[in-house]
Structures are given as structure tokens and as C-alpha cells.
Amino acid sequence: MSTANLGNHLKVWRAKANLTQAQLADRVGVTRKTINTVENQVFIPSTTLALKLAQALDTTVEELFFLTE
């Protein structure tokens, strides 16, 4: 069985919304460093955070996050 990793398009969607990492962090109640580590695939967000990010960026969780092989 292969191992899947969680990829994301968070930086792209954040740029579309013209938000800085700090601004997005404020909207979802986390630190700028948390947004940075999610964008760089160092940290996998909780389901709650993934939903908050999608809502803040007016998209779906499926548009923000995807599995890679």
C-alpha cells in the first residue's frame, strides 16, 4: 500500500483573496506561523481548521487540499 501525503493550494487561494498570511490567520483564529506551516506542508491542519480556511477563502476543502502519492 502506498503512502499518501496531503497537498494544498492554500497559498494560491490566499493570493486570489489578496490576503497575507497574518490576515488569513486572524480570520480563522490561528497564528501566521500556522498558516505558513500548512502552506509549506509541514503541518496537517485539523478538520476544523481546514473547514475554517475553506470558508474564509470562499471555497471548499476539496479545492484547498488534495492527496498526493
N, C-alpha and C positions, 0 to 999 in steps of 0.2 A: 504494500500500500504506500503510495507517495504522500509526502507531507505537503500540505497546502499552507501558504502564508497569506496574510491579509494585506492587500494593497489598497491604496486610496487615491482619490482625485481631490483631496481636501484643498490643496494649495490652488488648484485650478478654479474650483468653485469659490474659494475665498477671494481670489483675484477678480473673478466675474462680479462679485458683490462689492468690489472696491473696499475691502476691509483689511486692516492689518491683523497680525496675529493677536495683538493686545485687544483690539476691538472685538474680534470674534470671541476671544476668551471671556471678556466682560459679558457678552451676550449669553454665553452658556454657563457661566459661573465657575470657570477654571482659570488657571494661570496661563500666561503667554507661553511659558516653557512646556506646559502640557500640550498646547496646540502644536508647538514646534516638534515635540517628540512624536506626536501622532502623524504629522505630515511626513516626517522622516522615517516612519515605520519602526521606531524604537519602542513605542508604547502602543498596545492594542486597547482601544477605548472600550469601556463598558457599553452594554446595550443602551443604557440610559443616556450616556454621553453621545453615542452615535446618533440616537434619535434627536437629541437636542441640537447637534451640529446640523443634521439634515433640515430640521425645522428652521434654524437660524439662517440657513443658506437657501431656503425655499426650494428644496429638492428632496429626494428620497434617500434612504440609507443605501439602497441598491446602486444609486448613481454615485454615491461617495465612496463606497467600499466594495471590494471585489476580491475573490480568491485567486491566487497565483500558484502555479505548480512549482 
